[in-house]
């Protein structure tokens, strides 16, 4: 997933030599999907905020594990709160993956959500 050997070296971003703060090294939580410590990820975790308009608690996830979880199951919701993911959140996850884990599979989370919505409408 977003673990060692799957991403750019710590401190690098895709197509850039800019240094990224490794703020997630201070996190004490485990990823809710993989149950691995978030502070051991090679890339920043992806945050989903609960509550109205994302005003509540932030839940952090291994971005690759989250993209895989929602697209393979076709359940576009926060795995912890079961709140539906918005199209914008799916686009943000796609962007996060492209920036921090450019060598991972292209999940196209936003496209998968739109496809699911179009099928349900018919």
Steps between C-alpha positions, in 0.01 A plus 500: 500500500654837592780309667872471439616441145172611339546876502755772445775518758393674819501874451447492121187561302416388149689698239661723759792525734308705756518376856177392664452527873447154643231616743339154512803357683341645816171311456435226752208336320492198272344498157140379546520279190848344514544531879859616435642803685436818303831646612685229306351596163745630241238747379260731679175334601175620347255675732123467494312733731171393651199718566318762301727649231799320653487704819553206736777261588766416241559132431830411335549213255773342291398662169558188288309279743208745507482529121514122466239449772238734354547411132518123541197487726307771321416653837589867484488590867731569789582152635480626860186713496317365193447860384481517119807628318440805285621529143745769622646267763548232234676752274721605792593136562588455131719813513664388824592167342637659183712741700634270772478148354544549124604139438187347650207369300270771361185442704303789348284521810295798378427327168397183683260700718345670193464164326324355803266798519413476129418130533273560801307769313406271211 
